[in-house]
């Protein structure tokens, strides 16, 4: 049920011919209220896609009544004509559901650097408007897939309210978001400030800590829409915790479907002087191609981890570092520790723990291994 | 002739059994003077190998009379015992050639996180001392190879003097050097300050701009030894230019032999506000796995380039960026320009040009594509 699990929302997903495969490629999620509070975070990439440029303007009002999303084209680096396509899609949605264009967030994903087929997109919007329903979440989730092998959906129940969500993303996952579109809905009745704070905190410790291939996208959008239809006004902390839990679930689904990956890698950095230090170390490891290929080869190569740690400015003494693979401390004090043979990397899940022995802070980064399939998919497929 | 092309040097390379293949793995280069001026640059990785820790101390005196190198083991993350192995090898060389241990630079390369076989190394030193000769350069160059498919050597003639060199490196190539060992010799008679300045300038625009896989090594060393045997004292600028030319040649040899690569990619960033901006943009592109896999797939995917440029803080307007592949400007003003079909990426050499339109500075970074063979080599081989 995903985004339509929350009361007050209708959604739909249709095939408009933007994808060569003929699969669903246009999605619409409408918030029927009574509240139209919304919050969003966008890519920090300076080269932003047209729908991001549009949606940032929409979200200045901290409200939204609908979001229209398409796959089959990112509408990125397409200039003024591309921006007009985005605007035209928002205007058509607005006209059909009886709101203002500036109430409509727009998201696009797919190939960048090519014009999106405006006529097909607008025709798809005409269709999806007619198919909107309160069970339309799964169709919408399917319509935003690109190289995803499965749709990503989540539902969480709070006390008297619900959080639902859908996501797409299978590569270009990097800090400050990814080629990632996420729509979260809730029927909780919360104000714009609470919604914004909750979303920023939730994304900070979930999507922002996913670093699949170190490449930052141009189209990332995480949108939270709040209908207030449940009448429940949860405590801000409780709502943040539930939203974070939902985001964590979606983030793990993205990780598990990352292009060509064979391992989901959790990098825990502990006993750092600061959380920023822990994050810097975790990201440096997550971005080491040598580390990522080693995990693909089921090789617990801690030397490549130390080489990555050594590129950071985090507080640590090289001769004090401990490293574990799946709980086996094969590096102690910067030297060989327990035998490498004690590590088994045959499971999909791999946990690397780095003990900096420099303080009490910690952070976790999630990444994937670098595989033949990743190279194949990204050398053969234009995104 | 490489390092022995310069008068005043003897070298040799022998097989000591450190490499499982039984190939040459211990090299020695001796400077017979009359001068013992030397300069060196080392990895900026904070997790340094034992030979780097030793050699940094040696080079505090800005002189060196010999360098002993081994492949088959990096002696990195091997603790005090590993450091003693390094010291023992320097002491043995010193004793046999009649100098002090603190005159002997040590370099190691190979697997990290495992003890180097001290007895085999010392036995190899005994052998190589006996084989030292003024035509021993090629054997030395061969003895420092790891995953290199060919040895790297260079000779340049100045006015009345010579610069010779050898290098090893085939991966982990990243700024601030790489898994790279380079020994340069000259029979020019120059002072320590001139040698140091010349080496820093030469490496700044050559080895430091090679970014093959974004991974910074723990063992990188570039050493210049000056015998003064020619009696010629070149102008500092002329010497720097010749040394830079020699380093450029070696750097291009390293690039051409990078693990699994099928394309040598030159990234030119032009019209930047500052050289640092140009470098930041070039490095961001060189580290984009999506860009590198696209080149492997012969896909001139300029969208992935703009996405990488957008992660930097360099001065530019997103809507002003131009991008060319091999001189074809397929992105103009942040939008599609000339047709992609006009670009042919079938040759090994690929040039990407990014015009930031923000100033008059420029910089060039060299990198490789990301291939199936890279993944294979680095998942199957522990380094």
Interface residues (C-beta under 8 A of the other chain):
Chain A: X45 X46 X47 X48 X74 X76 X77 X78 X79 X111 X112 X113 X114 X115 X171 X172 X213 X214 X215 X216 X217 X218 X287 X288 X289 X290 X293 X294 X296 X297 X299 X301 X302 X303 X304 X306 X307 X308 X309 X310 X311 X312 X318 X319 X321 X331 X333 X334 X335 X336 X370 X371 X372 X374 X375 X376 X378 X379 X380 X382 X383
Chain B: X45 X46 X47 X48 X74 X76 X77 X78 X79 X111 X112 X113 X114 X115 X171 X172 X213 X214 X215 X216 X217 X218 X287 X288 X289 X290 X293 X294 X296 X297 X299 X301 X302 X303 X304 X306 X307 X308 X309 X310 X311 X312 X318 X319 X321 X331 X333 X334 X335 X336 X370 X371 X372 X374 X375 X376 X378 X379 X380 X382 X383
